[in-house]
Amino acid sequence: MSTPPRPLSPHLQVYRPQVTSVLSILHRGTGIFLVLGTLMICFWVITLALGQNIFAIYQSWLGTLMGKVLLALWSFSLFYHWAN
């Protein structure tokens, strides 16, 4: 009698996603995005110190759809970490 080959170690295909594991993965992902968003905010302060023209360019970029989406995701990450 031949048995089918089994994986050598537990793999993601073996387990069903649980609420705690999904929230843990989301916490790590939002943590990474929180660091990147904080760098974006720090660069905003740096452009303020570099002069009005550079600040206006960066401010106009933050006003685009992509800039607003990034700021909204950063805000979600921040509040998610506060709540967690």
KAHU-V90636 format. One record per helix or strand. SS is the DSSP state (helix for helix, strand for strand). FROM is the first residue (numbers start at 1). LEN is the number of residues. If there is no record, write none. Layout:
ss = (SS/SS)
from = (FROM/FROM)
len = (LEN/LEN)
//
This chain:
ss = (helix/helix/helix)
from = (19/52/65)
len = (32/11/19)
//
